[in-house]
Amino acid sequence: MKRKIIEIDEEKCNGCGQCIPNCPEGAIQIIDGKARLISDLFCDGLGACIGSCPVDAIKIVEREAEPYDEKKTMENIIKKGTNTIKAHLKHLYEHGEKEYLHQALEVLKEKNIEIDLSEIFEVPCCPGMKIVDRRNEEIEESEKTEIKSQLRQWPIQLHLVNPKAPYFKKADLVVAADCTAYAYGNFHFDFLKGKSLIIACPKLDQGIDRYVEKISEIIDEGEINTITVVIMEVPCCMGLVKIVEEGAKKAKRKIPIKRVIISIKGEIINEEWL
């Protein structure tokens, strides 16, 4: 396949090795006194190494190359320890590579490797990624009781549901950010009872470009009555509201949309019709 990848000018390269620390993926090594790209598989083509080269020997080109493989890259990165893992995740995050980031986090999850993500994602545009520790707070407990699930369908992930599925027919629809059901204790009874459900994450889901069109199809094919969008208070969640609003604009059927915002402490902080 043809894709962007780094190219090293051997004439200019002096073998200083300053590019290597800035390539957590491990795509570059010093061999025979020169920096070499050891594998197309490990080079994501984002060019983190370029700015560290004092002789301007590295550039990004577009050429035939093996596809970048995030999972194989993570296998390589994990061997180098926690700091290299963090550098790689931050590198992907800062370049907006959501799909690769999702794959990297899945590998860590599969291998039971815990990483403090607050150091990686604690940036002004996404305060929701900061660590919230409530272990020392007194959290009111209700009397223990068996809570029946109000879920009436399967699947529920937006990228899996069929717009023509019978459970959407003339339904009141809840479109919820993945985290909301965990943050809000009474999610099933306050939001889900008697309704159909779709969940999604505008930050980590793959293929979100298709989501607007899919929401539009669900509204028209299912003859949806209303949509309630339930999101967390973090800025990235607003992307889900935007997706629903854009999908509703494209739909022939015009329906009311309600937005509910949940705090990271599990409280409703805003509820309004848009």
C-alpha positions as CSV (number, residue, x, y, z in Angstrom):
1,M,0.0,0.0,0.0
2,K,1.1,3.6,-0.5
3,R,1.3,5.6,2.7
4,K,3.3,8.3,4.5
5,I,6.5,7.1,6.1
6,I,9.9,8.6,7.1
7,E,12.9,8.6,4.9
8,I,16.4,9.1,6.2
9,D,19.1,10.8,4.0
10,E,22.2,8.7,4.7
11,E,24.4,11.4,3.2
12,K,23.3,13.9,5.8
13,C,22.9,11.6,8.8
14,N,25.9,11.8,11.2
15,G,24.7,8.9,13.4
16,C,24.1,11.1,16.5
17,G,21.1,9.1,17.5
18,Q,19.0,12.0,18.7
19,C,16.1,10.8,16.7
20,I,15.9,7.5,18.6
21,P,14.4,8.7,21.9
22,N,11.7,10.5,19.9
23,C,10.7,7.3,18.2
24,P,9.0,5.3,21.0
25,E,7.7,2.9,18.3
26,G,11.3,1.6,17.9
27,A,11.3,2.1,14.1
28,I,14.8,3.6,14.1
29,Q,18.2,2.1,15.1
30,I,21.8,3.2,14.6
31,I,23.4,0.6,12.3
32,D,26.9,1.0,10.9
33,G,27.0,4.6,12.2
34,K,23.8,5.7,10.5
35,A,20.2,6.0,11.6
36,R,18.2,3.3,9.8
37,L,14.4,2.6,9.5
38,I,14.4,-1.0,10.6
39,S,10.8,-1.8,9.7
40,D,7.9,-0.2,7.8
41,L,5.6,-2.0,10.3
42,F,6.8,0.2,13.2
43,C,6.8,3.6,11.5
44,D,3.5,5.4,11.8
45,G,4.6,8.2,9.5
46,L,3.7,11.0,12.0
47,G,7.3,12.2,12.1
48,A,8.0,12.6,15.8
49,C,11.7,12.0,15.1
50,I,12.0,14.9,12.5
51,G,12.4,17.8,14.9
52,S,15.2,16.2,16.9
53,C,17.5,15.7,13.9
54,P,20.2,18.4,14.0
55,V,21.2,17.9,10.4
56,D,17.7,17.7,8.8
57,A,18.3,14.2,7.5
58,I,14.8,12.9,8.1
59,K,11.6,13.8,6.1
60,I,8.2,12.3,5.5
61,V,7.6,10.8,2.1
62,E,4.7,8.9,0.5
63,R,5.7,5.5,-0.9
64,E,4.8,1.9,-1.2
65,A,5.2,0.5,2.3
66,E,4.0,-2.3,4.5
67,P,0.9,-1.2,6.5
68,Y,1.7,0.2,10.0
69,D,0.8,-2.4,12.6
70,E,-0.2,-0.9,16.0
71,K,-0.4,-4.2,17.8
72,K,3.0,-5.4,16.7
73,T,4.4,-2.0,17.5
74,M,2.9,-2.3,21.0
75,E,4.6,-5.7,21.5
76,N,7.9,-3.9,20.7
77,I,7.1,-0.9,22.9
78,I,6.0,-2.9,26.0
79,K,9.5,-4.5,26.2
80,K,11.0,-1.0,26.7
81,G,9.0,-0.2,29.9
82,T,6.4,2.2,31.2
83,N,7.9,5.5,30.1
84,T,8.2,4.4,26.5
85,I,4.6,3.2,26.6
86,K,3.5,6.5,27.9
87,A,5.5,8.4,25.2
88,H,3.9,6.3,22.5
89,L,0.3,6.8,23.8
90,K,0.9,10.6,24.1
91,H,2.3,10.6,20.6
92,L,-0.8,9.0,19.2
93,Y,-3.1,11.2,21.2
94,E,-1.5,14.5,20.2
95,H,-1.7,13.5,16.5
96,G,-5.4,12.6,16.8
97,E,-4.8,9.0,15.9
98,K,-7.9,7.7,17.6
99,E,-7.9,4.3,16.0
100,Y,-4.3,3.5,16.8
101,L,-4.8,4.8,20.3
102,H,-7.8,2.5,20.8
103,Q,-5.8,-0.5,19.5
104,A,-2.9,0.3,21.8
105,L,-5.1,0.5,24.9
106,E,-6.7,-2.8,23.9
107,V,-3.3,-4.4,23.8
108,L,-2.5,-3.1,27.3
109,K,-5.8,-4.3,28.6
110,E,-5.3,-7.8,27.1
111,K,-1.9,-8.0,28.8
112,N,-3.2,-6.6,32.2
113,I,-0.7,-3.7,32.0
114,E,-1.9,-0.7,34.0
115,I,-0.8,2.8,32.9
116,D,-1.6,6.1,34.6
117,L,-3.3,7.8,31.7
118,S,-3.7,11.1,33.6
119,E,-0.1,12.0,32.8
120,I,-0.8,11.4,29.1
121,F,-4.2,13.0,28.5
122,E,-4.1,15.8,31.1
123,V,-4.4,18.6,28.5
124,P,-6.6,21.7,28.5
125,C,-8.9,20.3,25.7
126,C,-9.8,17.2,27.7
127,P,-10.0,17.7,31.5
128,G,-12.2,14.7,31.7
129,M,-9.2,12.5,31.4
130,K,-7.8,13.6,34.7
131,I,-7.9,11.2,37.6
132,V,-10.8,11.5,40.0
133,D,-10.3,9.7,43.3
134,R,-13.4,9.5,45.5
135,R,-12.3,6.8,47.8
136,N,-12.1,9.1,50.8
137,E,-15.6,10.5,50.2
138,E,-18.7,9.2,51.9
139,I,-21.0,8.1,49.2
140,E,-24.6,7.6,50.2
141,E,-25.7,4.0,49.8
142,S,-29.3,3.0,49.1
143,E,-30.9,-0.2,50.5
144,K,-29.6,-3.2,48.6
145,T,-32.2,-4.4,46.1
146,E,-32.3,-6.4,42.9
147,I,-32.3,-4.0,39.9
148,K,-33.9,-5.4,36.8
149,S,-32.2,-4.5,33.5
150,Q,-34.4,-2.3,31.2
151,L,-32.4,-3.2,28.1
152,R,-34.8,-4.4,25.4
153,Q,-32.4,-5.1,22.5
154,W,-29.1,-6.3,21.3
155,P,-26.7,-5.1,19.9
156,I,-26.4,-1.6,21.3
157,Q,-23.1,-0.2,19.9
158,L,-23.8,2.4,17.2
159,H,-21.3,0.8,14.8
160,L,-23.1,-2.6,15.1
161,V,-26.8,-1.7,15.1
162,N,-29.0,-2.1,11.9
163,P,-31.0,1.0,11.1
164,K,-33.8,-1.2,10.0
165,A,-33.9,-3.3,13.2
166,P,-37.5,-3.8,14.5
167,Y,-36.6,-2.5,18.0
168,F,-36.2,1.0,16.5
169,K,-39.7,1.1,15.1
170,K,-41.6,4.2,16.5
171,A,-39.3,4.1,19.5
172,D,-38.1,6.8,21.9
173,L,-34.3,6.5,21.5
174,V,-31.5,7.0,24.0
175,V,-28.1,7.7,22.5
176,A,-25.6,7.5,25.4
177,A,-21.9,8.0,25.8
178,D,-20.3,4.7,26.9
179,C,-19.3,6.0,30.4
180,T,-22.7,7.4,31.4
181,A,-24.3,4.1,32.6
182,Y,-21.3,3.6,34.9
183,A,-21.3,7.1,36.3
184,Y,-25.1,7.5,36.8
185,G,-26.3,4.8,39.2
186,N,-30.0,4.9,38.2
187,F,-29.4,4.9,34.4
188,H,-31.7,2.1,33.6
189,F,-34.8,3.5,35.3
190,D,-34.3,7.2,34.7
191,F,-33.2,7.0,31.0
192,L,-33.6,3.5,29.5
193,K,-37.0,2.2,30.7
194,G,-39.3,1.7,27.8
195,K,-36.8,3.0,25.2
196,S,-34.3,1.7,22.7
197,L,-30.6,2.3,23.2
198,I,-27.5,3.2,21.3
199,I,-24.1,3.7,22.9
200,A,-21.0,5.3,21.4
201,C,-17.8,7.1,22.2
202,P,-16.9,10.0,19.9
203,K,-13.3,9.9,21.2
204,L,-12.3,6.3,20.8
205,D,-14.7,4.6,18.4
206,Q,-13.5,3.6,15.0
207,G,-15.4,4.8,11.9
208,I,-17.3,7.7,13.5
209,D,-17.5,9.4,10.1
210,R,-20.3,7.0,9.3
211,Y,-22.2,7.8,12.5
212,V,-24.0,10.9,11.2
213,E,-25.4,9.0,8.3
214,K,-26.4,6.1,10.5
215,I,-28.3,8.3,12.9
216,S,-30.1,9.8,10.0
217,E,-31.1,6.4,8.7
218,I,-32.3,5.2,12.1
219,I,-34.5,8.3,12.5
220,D,-36.2,7.8,9.1
221,E,-36.2,4.0,8.9
222,G,-37.4,3.5,12.5
223,E,-39.8,6.5,12.5
224,I,-38.2,7.5,15.8
225,N,-40.3,9.7,18.1
226,T,-37.7,11.4,20.3
227,I,-34.0,11.2,21.0
228,T,-32.4,11.7,24.4
229,V,-28.6,12.2,24.2
230,V,-26.9,11.3,27.5
231,I,-23.3,12.4,27.8
232,M,-20.7,13.1,30.5
233,E,-19.6,16.6,31.4
234,V,-16.2,16.2,29.6
235,P,-15.7,18.2,26.4
236,C,-15.1,15.2,24.2
237,C,-18.6,13.9,24.9
238,M,-20.1,17.0,23.1
239,G,-19.0,15.3,19.9
240,L,-21.8,12.8,20.4
241,V,-24.4,15.6,20.6
242,K,-23.0,17.0,17.4
243,I,-23.3,13.7,15.7
244,V,-26.9,13.3,16.7
245,E,-27.8,16.9,15.7
246,E,-26.1,16.5,12.3
247,G,-27.9,13.2,11.8
248,A,-31.2,14.7,12.7
249,K,-30.6,17.6,10.2
250,K,-30.0,15.1,7.4
251,A,-33.1,13.0,8.3
252,K,-36.4,13.7,6.5
253,R,-38.3,13.1,9.8
254,K,-38.0,16.0,12.2
255,I,-37.9,15.0,15.9
256,P,-37.2,16.6,19.3
257,I,-33.8,16.1,20.9
258,K,-33.1,16.2,24.6
259,R,-29.6,16.6,26.0
260,V,-28.7,15.3,29.5
261,I,-25.2,16.0,31.0
262,I,-23.9,13.8,33.8
263,S,-21.1,14.9,36.1
264,I,-18.1,12.7,36.8
265,K,-19.6,12.4,40.3
266,G,-22.7,10.8,38.8
267,E,-25.1,13.7,39.1
268,I,-27.4,15.3,36.4
269,I,-26.0,18.8,36.0
270,N,-28.0,19.9,32.9
271,E,-31.1,18.7,31.1
272,E,-32.6,20.5,28.2
273,W,-34.4,20.2,24.9
274,L,-32.3,21.4,22.0
